[in-house]
Amino acid sequence: MASGQQPIATVYVRNLEERVKPEPLKEALMAIFSEYGNVIDIVVKTNLRAKGQAFVVFDKPESALAAIEEVQGFELFEKPMQVALARTRSDATVKQTGNEEEFDAHKRRRMAEKDKKKALETAEEQKRLKRPLPGAETAVSGRPTKNARGAGLKSTGAGAAAVVPDEYLPPNRILFVQNLPDDFGKDELTGIFSRFEGFREVRTVPGRSGIAFVEYDAEAGAITAKENTAGMALKNGEKTMKVTYQRQ
C-alpha cells in the first residue's frame, strides 16, 4: 500500500460536474459521504486541468472503503461518480495522526512528487516543441531549409525560446541548493544531506555564498534527499532552503 504501508482513509472522486461551484459541490459531497463515517476534510480541485475531481478524507480507513463500495456510480448533478482509494494519505490525515515533524516531511514529499510530475510533463512538452513537423526539414526545392538560412541567424521558434524553470527540471544525481545562510558551509550541509543513501559530496562555489551542489551516487538518492529537504527551515526559520535538480 502507498505511503509507507499506512492505511489510506481518503477517497478520490472524479467525473464530477465541472460547472458546479466548489462550495455547493463540497456540500453535496459531504451530504453523501458523511453517511459512511466522519468526514474530516473535502478538497475540490479548481484548476483547469484537475476540474471535476475531489478528495474526501475520513478519519478511519474502513469508512473510506465502505464509501467506495456504496458510492461507485452514484449520480451527482446527473453524472455518475467514479471513486477509488487515493494513492497517498491526505494532509488532513497526517495532521490528525502525526506530529508536526511528520506533517512537514509529508508536505515536502508531496511537493517533491508534484515537482517531479511537472518536470516530466515539461520535458515531454519540450520534446514536442522541438520535434520538427513532417516535411519541415526540406524546402520546396528539395534542399534542407537549414542550408537556405543565413549562417548567423538563430532559430526563434517556440522550442528554442522555451526554458524549463528550476522547479520543473527532471531528476538527476546532483542537487542545486539555494537560499542558504551566509555562514552555512560544507560541514553543515554534509550533516543534512549525508543522511541519505548514496551521498557523495557537497561542493560550494568559491566567492559565492548561499548556494551549493550536492552529489549522490545514483538518481534515487538525490530524489529522496530532495523530497526530505526541499523547503527546510534553517537558522531558526530565517531562511527556507530551496532544493532543485542541477540543470543539465
C-alpha positions as CSV (number, residue, x, y, z in Angstrom):
1,M,0.0,0.0,0.0
2,A,1.1,3.6,-0.7
3,S,2.5,6.0,1.9
4,G,4.8,3.6,3.7
5,Q,2.2,0.8,4.1
6,Q,0.0,3.0,6.2
7,P,-3.8,2.7,5.7
8,I,-5.4,5.3,3.4
9,A,-8.5,7.0,4.6
10,T,-9.1,9.2,1.6
11,V,-11.4,8.6,-1.4
12,Y,-10.5,10.0,-4.8
13,V,-13.6,11.1,-6.7
14,R,-13.7,12.0,-10.4
15,N,-16.2,12.7,-13.2
16,L,-17.9,15.4,-11.2
17,E,-19.9,18.2,-12.9
18,E,-17.3,20.9,-13.7
19,R,-19.9,23.7,-13.9
20,V,-20.9,23.4,-10.2
21,K,-19.0,25.9,-8.0
22,P,-16.7,24.5,-5.3
23,E,-18.8,25.3,-2.2
24,P,-22.1,23.7,-3.4
25,L,-20.1,20.7,-4.7
26,K,-18.4,20.3,-1.3
27,E,-21.8,20.5,0.5
28,A,-23.2,17.8,-1.8
29,L,-20.2,15.5,-1.3
30,M,-20.4,16.0,2.4
31,A,-24.1,15.0,2.4
32,I,-23.4,11.8,0.5
33,F,-20.1,10.7,2.1
34,S,-20.9,11.5,5.7
35,E,-23.3,8.6,5.6
36,Y,-20.3,6.3,5.8
37,G,-18.3,7.9,8.5
38,N,-16.8,11.0,9.9
39,V,-15.5,13.2,7.1
40,I,-12.7,15.5,8.3
41,D,-11.9,17.2,5.0
42,I,-13.0,17.6,1.4
43,V,-10.7,19.1,-1.2
44,V,-12.3,20.1,-4.5
45,K,-9.9,20.7,-7.4
46,T,-10.4,24.1,-9.1
47,N,-7.5,24.4,-11.5
48,L,-8.4,23.8,-15.2
49,R,-6.6,20.5,-15.6
50,A,-8.0,18.9,-12.5
51,K,-11.5,20.2,-12.5
52,G,-14.2,17.5,-11.9
53,Q,-12.1,15.9,-9.2
54,A,-12.1,15.9,-5.5
55,F,-10.7,14.1,-2.4
56,V,-12.9,13.1,0.6
57,V,-11.0,12.4,3.8
58,F,-12.4,10.2,6.5
59,D,-11.0,9.7,10.0
60,K,-10.9,5.9,9.5
61,P,-9.8,3.8,6.5
62,E,-12.7,1.4,6.9
63,S,-15.1,4.4,6.3
64,A,-13.3,5.2,3.0
65,L,-13.6,1.5,1.9
66,A,-17.3,1.4,2.7
67,A,-17.9,4.6,0.8
68,I,-16.1,3.4,-2.3
69,E,-18.2,0.2,-2.3
70,E,-21.5,2.0,-1.9
71,V,-21.0,5.3,-3.8
72,Q,-19.4,3.9,-7.0
73,G,-21.5,5.1,-10.0
74,F,-23.9,7.2,-7.8
75,E,-25.2,10.1,-9.8
76,L,-24.4,13.6,-8.6
77,F,-25.6,16.5,-10.7
78,E,-26.6,14.0,-13.3
79,K,-23.1,12.5,-13.7
80,P,-22.1,9.1,-12.2
81,M,-19.2,9.5,-9.8
82,Q,-16.1,7.3,-10.2
83,V,-14.4,6.7,-6.9
84,A,-11.3,4.9,-5.7
85,L,-8.9,4.8,-2.8
86,A,-6.4,7.7,-3.0
87,R,-2.8,6.7,-3.6
88,T,-1.4,8.6,-0.6
89,R,-2.5,9.9,2.7
90,S,-4.0,13.4,2.8
91,D,-2.7,16.4,4.6
92,A,-5.6,16.2,7.0
93,T,-4.9,12.6,7.9
94,V,-1.2,13.2,8.6
95,K,-2.0,16.3,10.6
96,Q,-4.5,14.4,12.7
97,T,-2.4,11.3,13.3
98,G,1.2,12.5,13.3
99,N,3.3,15.2,14.9
100,E,4.4,18.5,13.3
101,E,7.7,17.0,12.1
102,E,5.9,14.1,10.3
103,F,3.4,16.6,8.8
104,D,6.3,18.8,7.4
105,A,8.0,15.8,6.0
106,H,4.8,14.7,4.3
107,K,4.3,18.1,2.8
108,R,7.8,18.1,1.4
109,R,7.4,14.6,-0.1
110,R,4.1,15.7,-1.7
111,M,5.6,18.9,-3.2
112,A,8.6,16.8,-4.5
113,E,6.2,14.4,-6.2
114,K,4.3,17.3,-7.7
115,D,7.6,18.9,-8.9
116,K,8.7,15.6,-10.4
117,K,5.4,15.2,-12.2
118,K,5.6,18.7,-13.6
119,A,9.2,18.2,-14.6
120,L,8.2,15.1,-16.6
121,E,5.3,17.0,-18.2
122,T,7.6,19.9,-19.1
123,A,10.2,17.6,-20.5
124,E,7.6,16.0,-22.8
125,E,6.4,19.4,-23.9
126,Q,10.0,20.4,-24.7
127,K,10.4,17.3,-26.8
128,R,7.1,18.1,-28.6
129,L,8.1,21.7,-29.3
130,K,11.5,20.7,-30.7
131,R,10.2,17.9,-32.8
132,P,10.1,19.0,-36.5
133,L,6.8,18.9,-38.3
134,P,6.6,16.4,-41.2
135,G,8.4,17.8,-44.2
136,A,9.7,20.8,-42.2
137,E,13.3,20.0,-42.8
138,T,13.1,20.1,-46.6
139,A,12.3,23.1,-48.7
140,V,10.2,23.1,-51.8
141,S,13.4,22.8,-53.9
142,G,14.3,19.6,-52.1
143,R,17.2,21.1,-50.3
144,P,17.3,21.3,-46.4
145,T,16.0,24.5,-45.1
146,K,19.0,25.0,-42.8
147,N,21.2,25.5,-45.8
148,A,18.9,28.2,-47.1
149,R,19.0,30.1,-43.8
150,G,21.9,32.6,-43.1
151,A,24.7,31.2,-41.0
152,G,24.4,33.9,-38.4
153,L,20.6,33.6,-37.8
154,K,19.3,31.9,-34.7
155,S,16.0,30.0,-34.5
156,T,13.2,32.0,-33.0
157,G,10.7,29.1,-32.7
158,A,8.9,28.1,-29.5
159,G,11.3,25.2,-28.9
160,A,14.4,27.4,-28.9
161,A,12.9,30.1,-26.7
162,A,11.4,27.7,-24.0
163,V,13.4,27.3,-20.8
164,V,12.4,24.8,-18.1
165,P,12.1,26.5,-14.7
166,D,14.4,25.2,-11.9
167,E,11.5,23.7,-10.0
168,Y,10.4,21.5,-13.0
169,L,13.8,20.1,-14.1
170,P,13.9,16.3,-14.4
171,P,15.6,14.3,-11.7
172,N,19.4,13.6,-11.8
173,R,22.2,12.7,-9.4
174,I,23.1,16.3,-8.5
175,L,21.1,18.7,-6.4
176,F,21.3,22.5,-6.6
177,V,20.8,24.1,-3.2
178,Q,19.9,27.8,-2.8
179,N,18.9,30.4,-0.2
180,L,21.4,29.2,2.4
181,P,22.5,31.3,5.3
182,D,25.8,33.1,4.6
183,D,27.6,31.1,7.4
184,F,26.4,27.7,6.1
185,G,29.4,25.7,4.8
186,K,30.2,22.2,3.8
187,D,30.1,20.8,7.3
188,E,26.5,22.0,7.9
189,L,25.3,20.8,4.5
190,T,27.0,17.4,4.9
191,G,25.2,17.0,8.2
192,I,21.9,17.4,6.4
193,F,22.5,15.6,3.1
194,S,24.8,12.7,4.2
195,R,21.8,11.0,5.9
196,F,20.5,9.9,2.5
197,E,21.7,6.8,0.7
198,G,24.5,7.3,-1.9
199,F,25.7,10.6,-0.6
200,R,29.0,11.5,-2.3
201,E,29.9,15.1,-1.6
202,V,29.0,18.8,-1.1
203,R,30.5,21.3,-3.5
204,T,30.4,25.0,-2.6
205,V,31.1,27.8,-5.1
206,P,34.2,29.9,-4.4
207,G,33.3,33.5,-3.9
208,R,29.5,32.8,-3.8
209,S,27.6,32.3,-0.5
210,G,24.1,30.9,-0.3
211,I,24.4,28.2,-2.9
212,A,25.9,24.7,-3.2
213,F,25.8,21.5,-5.1
214,V,25.2,18.1,-3.5
215,E,26.1,14.9,-5.5
216,Y,24.8,11.3,-5.0
217,D,25.9,8.0,-6.5
218,A,22.6,7.5,-8.1
219,E,19.4,9.4,-9.0
220,A,17.4,7.6,-6.4
221,G,19.4,9.1,-3.6
222,A,19.1,12.6,-4.9
223,I,15.3,12.2,-5.3
224,T,15.0,11.0,-1.7
225,A,17.1,13.8,-0.4
226,K,15.2,16.5,-2.3
227,E,11.9,15.1,-1.1
228,N,13.0,15.4,2.5
229,T,14.9,18.7,2.4
230,A,13.2,21.0,0.0
231,G,11.6,23.8,2.0
232,M,13.5,23.0,5.1
233,A,13.7,25.9,7.6
234,L,17.3,27.0,8.5
235,K,18.7,29.3,11.2
236,N,15.6,29.3,13.3
237,G,13.3,29.9,10.3
238,E,15.2,32.9,8.9
239,K,15.9,31.0,5.7
240,T,14.0,28.4,3.7
241,M,16.3,26.1,1.8
242,K,15.4,25.7,-1.9
243,V,16.5,22.4,-3.4
244,T,16.2,21.6,-7.1
245,Y,17.9,19.3,-9.6
246,Q,21.0,20.6,-11.3
247,R,20.3,21.9,-14.8
248,Q,21.9,19.6,-17.3
